[in-house]
Every structure is written in structure tokens, then in C-alpha cells.
Amino acid sequence: MPGSYARLTIHVVFSTRDRLPHIAPELKRTLYPYMGGIVREIGGRALIVNGTADHVHLLLSLPARISIAEAMRVLKANSSRWVKLTYPERSDFWWQNGYGAFSVGPADLERVRSYIARQEAHHREVSYQDEFLDLLQTHGIEYEERYLWD
């Protein structure tokens, strides 16, 4: 087959460094669309971007030519740099080193999109740590909790 064909939809989650509440409402309004633009630049589609003051969720469709690791490197580096350049008073803005990435099949797209859209309400009841542990367990990902929160 001369071409590569793929539809890879991924739910990605990552937090600010040390889970500090750096994503204020006024930053959200510009940061999330900017992140969607970065995803477009690498050939993907951001189906939804949302989160809270200390972390972000994205539902992404990525092309076959780019790995999740490369997409996350580009997304996090460029969005962090953009925050610092656009908002000089936020020079301490950084993303954490890691991320969670979870495959999403066509039957689950709307459920995951809705889940991401309701992040503020969701986190009035569930902590980021509990949410992330639940995502890891739901997707059968092995982990050692002592390494999750550094």
C-alpha cells in the first residue's frame, strides 16, 4: 500500500508544573484556542480543549505521521512559550513533564467530548489525582503511584 491511513483519536491530560493553579479564566480564553492552533499546525484536529486551573484535557485526532510523544512535545513547548511571551507576568508558567494519553474509539467520542466539556463541574467533586488514577485504571495502564505526582 503506497499511503498511510489512520484515524487516531486520543484523550490527553496533563497538568501545570507542580499542579499550580496557573490557568486563570482569562488565560483559558486565549490559551485553549492557541493550543488548538498548534494541533492544526502539526496536521491534527483538536476536537475539544478544556480543563481547570491546574490541568488540561484535549480530545485530539492526530495524523499517522506524528507520534503522540512528538505531538505532546510540540504542543507543550509551544504553548508554554506562548504564555510567557504573551503574558510576561506569567513567566513561571510551565507544564509538567509527563502526560496521560488514552485512545478513544468512534463509539466513545461524544461521551469523552462531553466529559471534557464538564471539567469545572466534575472537579468540584473529584480531585485531579483521583481523576487521573481512574483514567489509568479504566484504560488498564500499569503505574506506580509514587512516580505519578513528582
GROMACS elastic network, one bead per residue, 0.5 to 0.9 nm:
[ bonds ]
;  ai    aj funct       b0    kb
    1     4     6  0.76342   500
    4    64     6  0.67428   500
    4    65     6  0.82250   500
    5    63     6  0.82979   500
    5    64     6  0.66768   500
    6    62     6  0.84394   500
    6    63     6  0.66685   500
    6    64     6  0.55167   500
    7    61     6  0.67827   500
    7    62     6  0.71044   500
    7    63     6  0.69962   500
    7    64     6  0.75555   500
    8    60     6  0.79939   500
    8    61     6  0.54873   500
    8    62     6  0.55944   500
    8    63     6  0.70179   500
    8    64     6  0.75091   500
    8   103     6  0.74673   500
    8   104     6  0.79524   500
    8   105     6  0.84526   500
    9    59     6  0.69605   500
    9    60     6  0.54514   500
    9    62     6  0.65448   500
    9   102     6  0.85160   500
    9   103     6  0.60259   500
    9   104     6  0.54610   500
    9   105     6  0.70161   500
    9   106     6  0.82852   500
    9   109     6  0.83601   500
   10    58     6  0.79054   500
   10    59     6  0.57009   500
   10    60     6  0.52068   500
   10    61     6  0.63964   500
   10    62     6  0.78365   500
   10    68     6  0.85939   500
   10   101     6  0.62261   500
   10   102     6  0.54234   500
   10   104     6  0.55483   500
   10   105     6  0.86881   500
   11    57     6  0.69566   500
   11    58     6  0.56976   500
   11    60     6  0.64139   500
   11   100     6  0.80196   500
   11   101     6  0.56627   500
   11   102     6  0.50547   500
   11   103     6  0.63025   500
   11   104     6  0.66309   500
   11   112     6  0.76547   500
   11   113     6  0.89689   500
   11   116     6  0.89877   500
   12    56     6  0.81150   500
   12    57     6  0.55831   500
   12    58     6  0.51446   500
   12    59     6  0.63891   500
   12    60     6  0.75463   500
   12    72     6  0.88041   500
   12    99     6  0.69364   500
   12   100     6  0.55549   500
   12   102     6  0.63919   500
   12   103     6  0.88151   500
   13    51     6  0.89101   500
   13    55     6  0.72061   500
   13    56     6  0.57346   500
   13    58     6  0.65997   500
   13    99     6  0.57095   500
   13   100     6  0.50962   500
   13   101     6  0.65638   500
   13   102     6  0.87028   500
   13   132     6  0.81149   500
   14    54     6  0.88099   500
   14    55     6  0.56486   500
   14    56     6  0.57339   500
   14    57     6  0.69232   500
   14    95     6  0.74008   500
   14    96     6  0.68190   500
   14    97     6  0.84919   500
   14    98     6  0.68278   500
   14   100     6  0.64222   500
   14   101     6  0.89618   500
   15    18     6  0.78584   500
   15    19     6  0.57043   500
   15    20     6  0.83288   500
   15    53     6  0.89958   500
   15    54     6  0.55996   500
   15    56     6  0.61388   500
   15    57     6  0.88762   500
   15    94     6  0.89635   500
   15    95     6  0.59611   500
   15    96     6  0.56618   500
   15    97     6  0.87847   500
   15    98     6  0.84698   500
   15    99     6  0.77069   500
   15   128     6  0.88614   500
   16    20     6  0.59454   500
   16    21     6  0.74617   500
   16    22     6  0.70935   500
   16    23     6  0.82640   500
   16    53     6  0.85069   500
   16    54     6  0.54153   500
   16    55     6  0.57769   500
   16    56     6  0.83330   500
   16    93     6  0.74572   500
   16    94     6  0.58427   500
   16    96     6  0.52318   500
   16    97     6  0.89630   500
   17    20     6  0.63415   500
   17    54     6  0.83908   500
   17    93     6  0.77200   500
   17    94     6  0.54535   500
   17    97     6  0.75908   500
   18    54     6  0.86366   500
   18    95     6  0.85331   500
   18    96     6  0.69413   500
   18   149     6  0.80451   500
   18   150     6  0.75183   500
   19    22     6  0.83040   500
   19    53     6  0.85161   500
   19    54     6  0.50397   500
   19    55     6  0.70232   500
   19    95     6  0.85710   500
   19    96     6  0.77675   500
   19   128     6  0.89732   500
   19   149     6  0.89924   500
   20    23     6  0.85303   500
   20    53     6  0.76267   500
   20    54     6  0.55189   500
   20    55     6  0.87576   500
   20    93     6  0.89506   500
   21    24     6  0.72693   500
   21    52     6  0.80406   500
   21    55     6  0.81575   500
   22    27     6  0.84982   500
   22    53     6  0.57684   500
   22    54     6  0.61887   500
   22    55     6  0.89243   500
   22    90     6  0.81154   500
   22    92     6  0.87882   500
   22    93     6  0.67649   500
   22    94     6  0.88354   500
   23    26     6  0.80446   500
   23    27     6  0.58051   500
   23    28     6  0.61108   500
   23    31     6  0.85682   500
   23    51     6  0.86394   500
   23    52     6  0.68519   500
   23    54     6  0.62010   500
   23    55     6  0.78126   500
   23    56     6  0.89823   500
   23    93     6  0.89354   500
   24    27     6  0.52657   500
   24    28     6  0.62730   500
   24    29     6  0.89922   500
   24    52     6  0.82009   500
   24    53     6  0.57772   500
   24    54     6  0.89585   500
   25    28     6  0.50425   500
   25    29     6  0.65626   500
   25    52     6  0.86674   500
   25    53     6  0.78387   500
   26    29     6  0.55014   500
   26    30     6  0.72541   500
   26    31     6  0.88531   500
   27    30     6  0.55592   500
   27    31     6  0.57187   500
   27    32     6  0.82555   500
   27    83     6  0.83786   500
   27    87     6  0.88441   500
   28    31     6  0.50772   500
   28    32     6  0.56845   500
   28    33     6  0.83672   500
   28    50     6  0.80880   500
   28    51     6  0.84318   500
   28    52     6  0.86071   500
   28    53     6  0.85827   500
   29    32     6  0.63548   500
   29    33     6  0.72192   500
   30    33     6  0.57529   500
   30    34     6  0.62372   500
   30    35     6  0.87926   500
   31    34     6  0.50230   500
   31    35     6  0.61196   500
   31    36     6  0.86799   500
   31    79     6  0.73677   500
   31    82     6  0.85079   500
   31    83     6  0.74069   500
   32    35     6  0.50740   500
   32    36     6  0.63457   500
   32    37     6  0.87451   500
   32    48     6  0.88036   500
   32    49     6  0.58193   500
   32    50     6  0.68727   500
   32    56     6  0.87980   500
   33    37     6  0.63135   500
   33    38     6  0.88274   500
   33    49     6  0.77504   500
   34    38     6  0.64334   500
   34    39     6  0.88291   500
   34    79     6  0.72345   500
   34    82     6  0.85692   500
   35    38     6  0.50748   500
   35    39     6  0.64281   500
   35    40     6  0.87581   500
   35    46     6  0.81525   500
   35    49     6  0.78309   500
   35    75     6  0.66825   500
   35    76     6  0.85251   500
   35    78     6  0.84624   500
   35    79     6  0.62496   500
   36    39     6  0.51369   500
   36    40     6  0.63463   500
   36    41     6  0.87584   500
   36    44     6  0.89124   500
   36    45     6  0.71840   500
   36    46     6  0.51902   500
   36    47     6  0.82728   500
   36    48     6  0.80706   500
   36    49     6  0.72272   500
   36    58     6  0.88266   500
   37    41     6  0.62054   500
   37    42     6  0.88793   500
   37    45     6  0.85802   500
   37    46     6  0.81198   500
   38    41     6  0.50024   500
   38    42     6  0.65872   500
   38    43     6  0.88784   500
   38    44     6  0.86458   500
   38    46     6  0.89909   500
   38    74     6  0.77998   500
   38    75     6  0.61215   500
   38    78     6  0.76337   500
   38    79     6  0.78514   500
   39    42     6  0.53797   500
   39    43     6  0.65717   500
   39    44     6  0.51696   500
   39    45     6  0.59033   500
   39    46     6  0.61920   500
   39    60     6  0.78829   500
   39    61     6  0.87956   500
   39    62     6  0.81433   500
   39    71     6  0.76163   500
   39    74     6  0.86566   500
   39    75     6  0.69115   500
   40    43     6  0.50373   500
   40    45     6  0.55150   500
   40    46     6  0.73062   500
   41    44     6  0.72568   500
   42    45     6  0.88520   500
   42    62     6  0.82896   500
   42    63     6  0.83201   500
   42    66     6  0.78634   500
   42    71     6  0.74294   500
   42    74     6  0.84195   500
   43    61     6  0.89729   500
   43    62     6  0.69010   500
   43    63     6  0.61963   500
   43    65     6  0.89335   500
   43    66     6  0.85402   500
   44    60     6  0.69687   500
   44    61     6  0.54595   500
   44    63     6  0.58070   500
   45    48     6  0.88905   500
   45    59     6  0.84770   500
   45    60     6  0.56641   500
   45    61     6  0.50671   500
   45    62     6  0.66063   500
   45    63     6  0.88281   500
   46    49     6  0.68156   500
   46    58     6  0.67834   500
   46    59     6  0.59533   500
   46    61     6  0.65013   500
   46    62     6  0.86874   500
   47    58     6  0.74521   500
   47    59     6  0.53451   500
   47    60     6  0.57555   500
   47    61     6  0.72860   500
   47   113     6  0.76442   500
   48    57     6  0.80878   500
   48    58     6  0.57470   500
   48    59     6  0.53972   500
   48    60     6  0.74951   500
   48   113     6  0.65894   500
   48   116     6  0.73336   500
   48   117     6  0.75451   500
   49    56     6  0.71540   500
   49    57     6  0.58241   500
   49    59     6  0.66702   500
   49    60     6  0.87205   500
   49   116     6  0.73754   500
   49   117     6  0.79603   500
   50    55     6  0.86896   500
   50    56     6  0.57368   500
   50    57     6  0.54554   500
   50    58     6  0.66203   500
   50   116     6  0.60664   500
   50   117     6  0.62693   500
   50   118     6  0.83889   500
   50   119     6  0.69226   500
   50   120     6  0.88224   500
   51    54     6  0.77181   500
   51    55     6  0.56450   500
   51    57     6  0.55575   500
   51    58     6  0.84549   500
   51   116     6  0.71995   500
   51   117     6  0.80856   500
   51   118     6  0.85561   500
   51   119     6  0.55652   500
   51   120     6  0.69348   500
   52    55     6  0.55436   500
   52    56     6  0.64669   500
   52    57     6  0.88963   500
   52   119     6  0.66549   500
   52   120     6  0.60334   500
   52   123     6  0.78842   500
   53    56     6  0.83022   500
   54   128     6  0.84295   500
   55    95     6  0.86481   500
   55   128     6  0.78429   500
   56   116     6  0.89591   500
   56   119     6  0.89924   500
   57   116     6  0.63214   500
   57   119     6  0.84936   500
   58   113     6  0.88293   500
   58   116     6  0.74844   500
   59   104     6  0.86090   500
   59   109     6  0.85480   500
   59   112     6  0.77075   500
   59   113     6  0.69040   500
   59   116     6  0.79533   500
   62    65     6  0.82944   500
   62    66     6  0.70192   500
   62    67     6  0.81705   500
   62    68     6  0.79534   500
   62    71     6  0.82169   500
   63    66     6  0.60467   500
   63    67     6  0.84654   500
   64    67     6  0.75338   500
   66    69     6  0.82988   500
   66    70     6  0.64275   500
   66    71     6  0.65779   500
   67    70     6  0.52165   500
   67    71     6  0.61795   500
   67    72     6  0.86026   500
   68    71     6  0.50179   500
   68    72     6  0.60815   500
   68    73     6  0.85248   500
   68   101     6  0.78548   500
   69    72     6  0.51895   500
   69    73     6  0.61404   500
   69    74     6  0.86932   500
   70    73     6  0.50307   500
   70    74     6  0.61956   500
   70    75     6  0.84587   500
   71    74     6  0.52934   500
   71    75     6  0.59653   500
   71    76     6  0.84670   500
   72    75     6  0.50047   500
   72    76     6  0.58123   500
   72    77     6  0.81729   500
   72    98     6  0.89485   500
   72    99     6  0.79710   500
   73    76     6  0.54956   500
   73    77     6  0.59278   500
   73    78     6  0.83026   500
   74    77     6  0.54033   500
   74    78     6  0.58973   500
   74    79     6  0.82575   500
   75    78     6  0.55304   500
   75    79     6  0.59557   500
   75    80     6  0.83649   500
   76    79     6  0.53291   500
   76    80     6  0.59154   500
   76    81     6  0.84275   500
   76    94     6  0.84775   500
   76    95     6  0.65825   500
   76    96     6  0.89222   500
   77    80     6  0.53520   500
   77    81     6  0.61450   500
   77    82     6  0.85913   500
   77    94     6  0.87188   500
   77    95     6  0.82832   500
   78    81     6  0.51301   500
   78    82     6  0.60381   500
   78    83     6  0.86533   500
   79    83     6  0.61888   500
   79    84     6  0.87331   500
   80    83     6  0.52130   500
   80    84     6  0.64648   500
   80    85     6  0.87814   500
   80    93     6  0.65602   500
   80    94     6  0.58563   500
   80    95     6  0.69080   500
   81    84     6  0.52513   500
   81    85     6  0.62369   500
   81    86     6  0.85506   500
   81    93     6  0.86275   500
   81    94     6  0.85900   500
   82    85     6  0.51181   500
   82    86     6  0.58257   500
   82    87     6  0.81036   500
   83    86     6  0.52386   500
   83    87     6  0.55984   500
   83    88     6  0.77197   500
   83    90     6  0.69478   500
   83    91     6  0.78816   500
   83    93     6  0.71607   500
   84    87     6  0.52905   500
   84    88     6  0.52329   500
   84    89     6  0.75457   500
   84    90     6  0.56649   500
   84    92     6  0.77522   500
   84    93     6  0.67910   500
   85    88     6  0.56920   500
   85    90     6  0.86365   500
   85    91     6  0.80820   500
   86    89     6  0.89378   500
   86    90     6  0.86772   500
   87    90     6  0.54958   500
   87    91     6  0.74899   500
   88    91     6  0.55586   500
   89    92     6  0.81117   500
   90    93     6  0.55876   500
   91    94     6  0.85166   500
   94    97     6  0.89522   500
   95    98     6  0.84519   500
   96    99     6  0.76533   500
   96   150     6  0.89926   500
   98   148     6  0.89615   500
  100   132     6  0.79580   500
  100   135     6  0.84210   500
  100   136     6  0.79353   500
  102   135     6  0.80387   500
  102   136     6  0.84420   500
  102   139     6  0.70255   500
  103   139     6  0.85092   500
  104   107     6  0.81261   500
  104   108     6  0.61236   500
  104   109     6  0.64009   500
  104   112     6  0.78216   500
  105   108     6  0.54849   500
  105   109     6  0.64982   500
  106   109     6  0.53786   500
  106   110     6  0.83700   500
  107   110     6  0.76051   500
  107   111     6  0.83458   500
  108   111     6  0.53138   500
  108   112     6  0.61734   500
  108   113     6  0.85335   500
  109   112     6  0.53435   500
  109   113     6  0.60319   500
  109   114     6  0.85658   500
  110   114     6  0.59985   500
  110   115     6  0.84489   500
  111   114     6  0.52008   500
  111   115     6  0.61536   500
  111   116     6  0.87376   500
  112   116     6  0.61824   500
  112   117     6  0.85397   500
  113   116     6  0.52316   500
  113   117     6  0.61847   500
  113   118     6  0.88169   500
  114   118     6  0.63398   500
  115   118     6  0.53419   500
  115   119     6  0.67293   500
  115   122     6  0.81806   500
  116   119     6  0.54794   500
  117   120     6  0.82010   500
  118   121     6  0.56061   500
  118   122     6  0.59800   500
  118   123     6  0.86815   500
  119   123     6  0.60634   500
  119   124     6  0.87530   500
  120   123     6  0.54197   500
  120   124     6  0.67036   500
  121   124     6  0.53930   500
  121   125     6  0.74698   500
  122   125     6  0.58234   500
  122   126     6  0.62067   500
  122   127     6  0.86783   500
  123   127     6  0.58436   500
  123   128     6  0.71579   500
  123   131     6  0.85701   500
  124   127     6  0.77848   500
  126   129     6  0.82938   500
  126   130     6  0.63954   500
  126   131     6  0.64435   500
  127   130     6  0.52502   500
  127   131     6  0.61302   500
  127   132     6  0.85970   500
  128   131     6  0.50104   500
  128   132     6  0.60427   500
  128   133     6  0.85483   500
  129   132     6  0.52066   500
  129   133     6  0.61715   500
  129   134     6  0.85605   500
  129   148     6  0.88731   500
  129   149     6  0.82230   500
  130   133     6  0.51631   500
  130   134     6  0.60993   500
  130   135     6  0.86539   500
  131   134     6  0.51180   500
  131   135     6  0.62721   500
  131   136     6  0.87653   500
  132   135     6  0.50603   500
  132   136     6  0.62611   500
  132   137     6  0.86342   500
  133   136     6  0.51350   500
  133   137     6  0.61559   500
  133   138     6  0.84997   500
  133   145     6  0.85320   500
  134   137     6  0.50989   500
  134   138     6  0.58848   500
  134   139     6  0.84935   500
  135   138     6  0.51087   500
  135   139     6  0.61729   500
  135   140     6  0.85389   500
  135   141     6  0.84961   500
  136   139     6  0.53628   500
  136   140     6  0.61482   500
  136   141     6  0.50441   500
  136   142     6  0.73025   500
  136   143     6  0.78609   500
  137   140     6  0.50049   500
  137   141     6  0.59899   500
  137   142     6  0.76305   500
  138   141     6  0.78170   500
  143   146     6  0.87717   500
  143   147     6  0.79305   500
  143   148     6  0.78173   500
  144   147     6  0.57719   500
  144   148     6  0.69505   500
  145   148     6  0.51387   500
  145   149     6  0.74653   500
  146   149     6  0.68703   500
  146   150     6  0.78907   500
  147   150     6  0.61338   500
